[in-house]
Amino acid sequence: MNHINQPRRRFLRSTGTLVAASALGPFALKANAAGACSGQVVVGTWGGDYQRLLQQNIDSLVTPTGDAITYAVGSALARQTTMRAEAHGRRSTLDVALLRDNDMFQMYSEGTTAKLDDALLPNLANVIPQFRRSYAVPHIFSALVLVYDTDRVRTRPDGLAALLDPQFKGKIGLVDDQYDYLTLAGALASGGQAGDLALGQKYLRALREASPRVYPSVDALASALKSGEIVVTVTWKARTLQWKKAGLAVDYVFPKEGALPATFEAAVTAGSKSSACAFPYLNAMLDPRSQRAFAESMGYAPTIANANLPPSLQQAVGFSGKELERIVPVDFAMLMKHKTEMLDFWNKDFRAGL
């Protein structure tokens, strides 16, 4: 697949540190959050384990007591709505917003994120170049992989094309809000480029004939796998590691056609009136201590070069050189341009009647 070799090579050159991170020797590091936080900062995030780990590993790096941090838990859509409403307002209820990379790009394009201030973000210097943005810091990283039940699937699948095998009919699980990446992944599985939306939709039409089950969240996939309702799915590698740790009989396959990366990012909102606390919060998210905590607990790879993970943990959450060669960067501008089109297809042509 020479048509995607160049972007993959660029990705590999800039993310080679993910492979080499475990080889870095220990060294003294002062990674305290920059600036002085004496006010309050409101962080919009997902709930559950993600929020718990933020509280346990970020708050005390921003202030000694952590009492300056308040969390607004809700959906990504709710955060985006708030960012739009408050971008130019006098009053702000949200200072830091956490979103997936494609959603964050959209908010940046709409002018709802503040430009990063490098002087207030000393840890930004350690970010792996591929993940650098002018509008957000990268927190954690994973990639979209194929996940299967090791007790119920006898032959290990090698890519998303395997989902079209009749043996999986009625036993495939998909997540509703991953419609865009599933379209891109379908194009790759069909031998094309990720940006070939027509080819991706053709794959989804074929996949629909396999009677897949569509779930509202990734968490719902775990329950379906545990009960045997599904035996194969597509989700982030980090989730697979979490499920294995919880005792589920699952394993993952890095698709032979390539995998789409996902970075979960944080930005200071354009309407924030508490940048004195907001930027130190972002800086703390890039602290090696907090990055290691998320790798250990959630299975996500660090986005910094100096995380210094133990070799066994780096091997589990990171990606090999060969896998990095098959990472396919996502064109966020293209995704944003065709988002409505992809969602309409998903709801009307794919999901309807399933």
N, C-alpha and C positions, 0 to 999 in steps of 0.2 A: 504494500500500500504506500507507494512512493509519494502520493499526493498529500500525505500528512507527515512525511518525514521531516520537513523543514520546521514546522511549528513544534514538533516533538523534540527536535534537536535543540531548538531555542529553550524549550522548557527544561530539558535535561541539563543544559549548560548552567542555567540559573538556579536549578534545584538540586544540583549534585550534592549540595551540603546535606541534604536529607539522608543520603547514604553515608556520608563521611562524618556526620555529627557524633556518632558514638566513638569515633577514633580521636576526638579532641581530648587532650589531656586536661585534668582539673587545673583551674587557675583562680586566683583571687578575683572576686567580682563584687563591685559595688553597684547594685541595681535598684536602689531605692527610687520611689516615684519622684519625678521632678516637681518642683514648685511646692507651695505651701497651701494646704487645703484647710480652710477655717470655716467654710460654709457647708451647704448641703448640695449634693448632686443626686439627681434621679436617673437611674439606669433602667432602660426598657429592655426586657429580655424574655426568653422562654422560662417556664418554671421548672419544677422537678430537680433532677440532679444537676442540671446546668446552673440554675440559680444557687443551689446549695454550694457548689464548688466555687462559684464566684464569691460568695459570702465568706467561705472558709479561706480562700487563697488570695483574694484581691483586696478586700476591704482593709485589712491591717497594713497592707503596703501603701495605702493611700493616707490613712490616718492611724495613729497607734491604737485607738479604740474601735475604729471602723464605724463609729456612730454617725458619720457624715454621709453615709451611703443609704439611699432608699431605693428599693426595687419596684418597678412597675411591671408586673407580670401580665403577659397577654400574647396574642398572636402577632406574627410579623405584619399582617395587614393592618392591625390596630396601631402598631408603631408607625407604619408608613403614613397612615391617615393623620396621626398626631403631628408628625414631622411636617406634612404639607400645611396643616392648619396653623402651625405656630412659626413657620419659617420667617415671617416678617411681622410677627405680632409683638406687642409690648410685654406680654406675659408668657412664660414658658413653664410647662409641666414635665418636660423631658429634656435632659441634658446629654445623655449618652444613649445611642440606639445600637442594638446588636441585630444584625441581619445577615442572611447568606449573601455571598458575593454578587449574584445577579440582581437581587433586590436592592442591595446597597448602591450598585452602579446606577440603577434607575433613579434612586433618590438623589444621588449626586447630579445626575443629568437634569433633574428638576430643580436644582439649586437649594436643596434642603439640608445639605451637610456643610459644615465649616471646614475651611482649608486647614490641614494639619500644620501645626507650629513645631518645626523640628527642634527648636531651642527648648521646648517643654517636653520633648519626647526623646531623651538620650538613648533609650533602648531601641529606637527605630533604626539605629545604625547597625543592629545585629539581625535585622529582618532579611530573610532570603530574598534576593532581588526580584524573583518572579512574583512575589506577593506584595511588592511595594505599590502603594497608591498615594495619590496626593490628597485624598479625601477620607481615608479610613485606614485603620491598622488591622492586620490579619491576626486573628486569635488562634484558631486551630484549623487543621487541614485534613481532608480525606479524599476518597475517590469512589465513584459509583462502580460497584462490582456485582457479580452474580452470587447469590447465596442459596445454598441447598441443604436439605435435611440429609445428614449422612446415614441415618438409619433407614430411610425410605427411598433414597435415590441410589441405585446400584452403580451407574456409570457417571463419573464426574463430568458435568457439562464443561465445555470449553469457551463458550461465548453466548451472547444473547440470541443468536440464531437457533441455539438448541432449545429455546423455549417453544419453538414451533413444532417440536417433536410431539406426536400424538400421545406419548406416555404422560405428558404433563397437562393434558386437557383437564380443565376444571381445578387444577392444583397450583396455579400460578397466582402469586399475590403482588399487587402493585399499589403504590401510594398516590392518592389523588393529586396532591400538589407537586408531584414530580413530573407532571405531564410534559413540561418543556424539555427536561433532560432526557426523558424517555424517548421523545421524538428524535433528538440528536443521536442518542445511543442506537436507535433503530436504524438510522442512516448508516452509522458505522457498521452495525451488524450485517447490513446488506451490501457492504463492500464499497460504500461511498464516503463522501466527506460529511463531517458532522453538520455542516451548514446546509446540506441538501434536504430541505424540509419536506419536499414532495416524496423523496425516497423514504424518509423517516415515517411519514404518514402511511405510505404503502406498507411498510413493515407493521405498523400498528393495526392496519386493517387485517393483515394476516394473523396477527397475534389475537385479535378479537375473536377469531374463529376458534381459538383454543379456550374460550370462556374463562378469561382471567377474572379474579376477584379484586375489586378495587376497595382499598381501605382508606379511612380518613387521616391516618397518621402512621409513622414508622413504628410507634409503640404497638399499634394494633397488629402489625405484621408479626411481632414476637408471639402474641397470643395465638394467632392463626397457625404459626409454625409449631408451637407447643402442642396444640390440640390435634395437629395433623390435617387441618382444613386445607392448608397449602403445604407444598414440599419444596418450592423454589420461589425466589423473589429477586428483586433488584434493589439494592440500597447501598448506603455508605459502608465502606470497609470497617470503619470504627464501630458501627452498630453490631457487626458480626462479632467483633472481639468482645463487646459488652455481653452479647447473648451467650457466647461460649463461656465466658467467665461466670455467668448466671446458671450454667449447667445445661443449656440447650445443645442438642446434638446437631450442630451446624458447622459448615465451613464455607469459605468464599473462594471464588475463582476470579482472578484478574482477567477480564475478557481478552481473548486473543486479538480482537479487532481494535483494542484500545479502550481506555477508560476516561471518563470525564471527571475532572477535579472539582472539588467544592471547598471553598474557604469561608469560614464564618468570621465576620468582620465587625468592628466597632467604630463608630464615628461620633464626633461631637455634633449635635444638631445645630442648624443655622440659627435657631431661635434661642439657644441656651444663653442664660444670663449667669452661669456658674462655671465659666471656662477654667477658673483657678482650681477647681476640683475635677472638672471633666477631663482635662488633658493628663493630669497625674493618674487618673483612673486608667486611661488608655495605656499610659506608660507601664503601669503595673501589670497589665495583661500580657506584656511582652517580657516580663521578668522571668528568668530561667526557672525560678521556684514555682511560679504559677503554671508555666508551660509544662513542667514535669508533672505537676499534680493532675492536670487534665489528661496527659498521656497515660498516666497510671490508672486513673479512674474511668475515663471515657473512651480510651483507645484512639484518640486523635493524634496525628503527627504534629510536632511543633512547627512553628513558622519562623523560628529564629535559628541562627547558626550556632549559638552557644548554649543550647539547652542541656548538653552533656548528659543525655539519657544513659542509663546502664545498657550495655550491649544487648542483653536479652530483650529489654523493653524497646529499644530502637528497632530491633529486628521485627518485633511484633507489630508496632504501630507505623513504622516507616515503610519505604518502598525500595525494592532492589533497583539496581541500575537498569536491568532489562525492563522492569515495570515502568520506570520513569521514561524510558524510550517510547513507551506506548501510552503515555499520558497525552491527551488531546486537549489543548487549551480551548476555552469557550469564548466565543465572540459575543460579549455582552450587548454591544450595540445592535447586533443582528437579532439577538433574543428579544430585546426591548421593542424593536421595530415590528417584530412578527408575533408578539406575545398574544394579542387579541385573536389573531388568526389561529394560532396553535391551541389556545384555550377553547375557541369555538369548535374546532375539529374534535378536540378531546371530548367535550361535553355532548356534541350532537352526533358525531360519526363513530366515536369509539365507545364512550362510556354509556350512552343511552341504551337501556335494555339489558345491561349486564347485571 
